[in-house]
Amino acid sequence: MTIKTGIDIIEVERIKKAIEDLGYSFLTRIYTEKEIDYCMDSKSMKYQHFAARFAVKEAVYKAISENITSKDDSIWKSIEVINLESGRPEINVEKLNQNICKTADNKIISIDISISHIKEYAVANAVVVYEKM
């Protein structure tokens, strides 16, 4: 078993500007429909939620990067943040294993994430547990 970590921080304004400048093409390149719906439903905090999910994707990417065989844009949508009924965010590990790690020698067993955001910044941490195949 192997454990890897990743962390990321991003300015909310950077994500807001990308969404305003590039619109739906940016959103659909980075986020899944579920993520877009969740963030858009947040109304006044939608940019913080988009930034937080972007930070999660970066943190997870940093933790799994040695197992990624393809560097195309599909990686961003393969790292999907979903929310449990309790509101706790988690990564759709099954989707990630199917889309990214299917050719790697390791299988992701679990990913624990932590997200926080304020008006100006979003930060995320990821702890990934692998099993050797």
N, C-alpha and C positions, 0 to 999 in steps of 0.2 A: 504494500500500500504506500502511496506517495501523497503528500499534502503540499499544495502550492497556494500562494496568496497573491492578491492583486489589489491595488488601491487607485482611486482616481478622484480628482477634484476638478470642477469646471465652473466657469462663470455662467450664470443663468443668461445674462445678456448675450453671450456668444451664441447660445442655442436659439434664443428669441430672434436674433438677427438672421440666422440661417433659415429659420422658419418663415420669417417675413420676406426675406429676399428670394428664397428658392421655393417656398410654398410646399405644395403637396408632393412634389418630386423629391424633396429632401426627406419629408416625413416617411414616405413609402420606401425610400432607400435604406433608412435606418431602423424604423419601427414597424412592428406587426400591426395589423388592424386592431387587435385587442388592446395593444399599448396606446395606439392613437385614440381609440374610444375612451379609455380610462383617463388619459391626460386631458382630452377635450372636455370631458364631463367635470373636470376640476375647476372650470371657469376661471376665476381670478388667480388661481395658482397653477394654471396649465403649463406655463413656461418652467416653473420650478420642477414640476413632475416630469416634463420632457428632459430637462437637464439631469435630473436624478437618474432616470433610466439610461441616459447616455453615459453617465458616470459608471453605472453598474456594468454596462456593456464593455466599457474600457477596462474596468477592474477585472472582470471575468476573462476578457481577452488576454490581459497580461498574465493571468494565472494559467491559462491553457495554451498560450502561444506556441510552446514547443511541440504541441500535438496537432497543430493546424497544418494541413497539407495544402490548402488553397487560401490565397490572400484576396479573393474577390469580395465584393460588397455583400454577398449572401451571409457572411459571418455575422453581420449586425442584426439581421432578422432571425438568425438561428439562436442568438442569445436573447431569449424572450423572457421578460419579467412579467410574471402573473401574480395576482393577489389572491390570497386565501380569503374565505368568508370573514375571517377575523380582521382582514386588512393587511396582514403581514405579507410583504412581497417575497417571492422566491423565483428561482430560475426553473424554467421548463427543461429539466435535465434530459428527459427522454428525447425531446426535439433536438437538443444540442448533440447528444450522442449519435442520433440518426444522421444529422446533416453535416457535422463537422468532424467528429472523432471516429467515424465509421471505418476509416482506413488507418487509423493510428493503432499503436500497440497497447494503448491504455483505454480503459472505459471509465467515464466519470461516474462515481458512486453517489456523490452528493456535492452540493454547492450551498454554502451558507453565505448569505449576503446581509449587509447592513447599509442602509441609505439614510442620509440626513440632508436637509436643505434649509436655507434661509433665503431671504429676498435676493441676495446677490450671488450665492454659491450653492452648489450641490456637491456632495461627496458620497463615495460608495467604497465599500470594502468587500472582497470576496475571498472565501476559503474553499478551495476545491480539493476533494479527495478522489484519487484515482486508484484503480485496480489494474494490475498488469494482466494483459490478456494472454 
